[in-house]
Amino acid sequence: MTPPLPRASQQTGSMLIEVLIALLIFSVGILGIVGLQASAVKAMSDAKYRSEAALLANELIGKMWVSDRTQATLQTAFASPNGTAYLAWLGSASAKGTVLQTLPGAGVQANPPTVTITPVVSTSLPSSLVTITIFWQAPNETSSHNYVVVAQIGG
């Protein structure tokens, strides 16, 4: 004897439930992809600002190397907040290639870039230890980021 086939009334709506479950799984996958895209865009902008900060710091170090590299010149020209070359490097919001024009939130009063120059006492040629810290705050963020580079200039 063969078992009786289920009646049509017992299977009513099972296809609808399968479709709804498939839509739920698909929706969760799409939301995951959208979230991944958003985090990728944020990581890309963070990397962009960090590389721009590195380029700006290296530009200032290059200017220090082509100067006469004495402690007095480095202090008067490059030390923050009043060095002449420092102020030109800091620039204004309209001057291309300067810190204020390149990095968002870099020129706010609480986060100006800092350049400290410390003499290095050694038995060989005199030199200076230069520490450059650049701050920026990305749009729609509440915390600031920074990039620090240390170089020994002199000789």
C-alpha positions in Angstrom: 0.0 0.0 0.0 1.3 3.4 -0.9 1.0 6.3 1.5 -1.6 8.8 0.6 -0.4 12.0 -1.1 -0.7 15.1 1.1 -3.6 17.3 0.3 -3.1 20.6 -1.4 -4.5 22.4 1.6 -1.6 21.3 3.8 1.1 22.8 1.4 -0.6 26.1 0.9 1.9 29.0 1.4 5.1 27.0 1.6 6.4 28.5 -1.6 5.7 32.0 -0.2 7.7 31.3 3.0 10.6 30.0 0.9 10.6 33.2 -1.2 10.5 35.4 1.9 13.4 33.5 3.5 15.4 33.9 0.2 14.6 37.6 0.2 15.8 37.9 3.8 19.1 36.2 3.1 19.6 38.4 0.0 18.8 41.6 1.9 21.3 40.7 4.7 24.0 40.1 2.0 23.3 43.4 0.3 23.4 45.3 3.6 26.8 43.7 4.4 28.2 44.8 1.0 26.9 48.4 1.5 28.6 48.4 5.0 31.8 47.1 3.6 31.8 49.7 0.9 31.3 52.5 3.5 34.2 51.3 5.6 36.4 51.0 2.4 35.7 54.6 1.5 36.6 55.7 5.1 39.8 53.8 5.0 40.7 55.2 1.6 40.2 58.8 2.8 42.2 58.1 6.0 45.1 56.8 3.9 44.9 59.8 1.5 45.2 62.3 4.4 48.0 60.3 6.0 50.0 60.2 2.7 49.5 63.9 2.2 50.7 64.6 5.7 53.8 62.5 5.0 54.5 64.4 1.8 54.1 67.8 3.5 56.5 66.7 6.3 59.0 65.4 3.9 58.8 68.7 1.9 59.7 70.7 5.0 62.6 68.3 5.9 63.8 68.7 2.3 63.8 72.5 2.7 65.7 72.1 6.0 68.4 70.0 4.2 68.9 72.6 1.5 69.3 75.4 4.0 72.7 75.9 5.8 71.5 73.4 8.5 72.9 75.4 11.4 71.0 75.3 14.7 70.3 79.1 14.5 68.9 78.9 11.0 66.8 75.9 11.7 65.3 77.6 14.8 64.6 81.0 13.2 63.3 79.7 9.9 61.6 76.4 10.6 60.6 76.2 14.3 56.9 76.7 15.1 55.0 78.9 15.6 57.0 81.9 14.1 59.6 80.5 11.8 59.5 82.2 8.4 59.8 79.0 6.3 57.3 77.3 8.8 54.7 80.0 8.1 55.2 79.7 4.4 54.9 75.9 4.6 51.8 76.3 6.8 50.4 78.7 4.3 46.8 79.8 4.0 43.6 78.1 2.9 44.0 79.4 -0.6 47.7 78.7 -1.2 48.1 75.5 -3.1 50.5 72.8 -1.7 50.4 74.2 1.9 49.3 72.4 5.0 46.2 74.5 5.5 45.1 74.0 1.9 45.8 70.3 1.7 44.6 68.8 5.0 41.1 69.4 6.4 41.0 70.9 9.9 44.8 71.3 10.1 44.7 75.0 10.7 42.3 75.2 13.6 43.7 76.9 16.7 43.8 73.7 18.8 45.7 71.6 16.1 48.4 73.6 14.4 51.3 71.6 13.1 54.3 71.7 15.4 58.0 71.7 14.5 60.5 71.3 17.3 64.2 71.5 16.8 66.6 70.1 19.4 70.4 70.2 19.2 72.1 66.9 19.2 75.4 66.8 21.1 77.8 64.3 19.5 81.5 64.0 19.0 81.1 64.3 15.2 79.5 67.2 13.3 76.8 69.2 15.0 73.3 68.3 14.1 69.7 68.8 15.1 66.8 66.4 15.9 63.7 67.7 14.1 60.2 66.5 15.1 57.3 67.4 12.9 53.8 66.7 14.0 50.9 67.4 11.6 47.3 67.2 12.8 44.1 67.0 10.8 40.5 66.3 11.3 38.5 64.6 8.5 35.1 65.9 7.6 32.3 64.5 9.8 34.7 63.2 12.4 35.0 64.4 16.0 38.5 63.3 16.8 41.7 64.5 15.1 44.5 62.4 13.5 48.2 63.1 13.6 51.3 62.2 11.7 54.7 62.4 13.4 58.1 62.3 11.7 61.5 62.6 13.3 64.7 63.4 11.3 68.2 64.3 12.1 69.4 67.3 10.2 72.9 68.6 10.1 76.5 67.9 9.3 
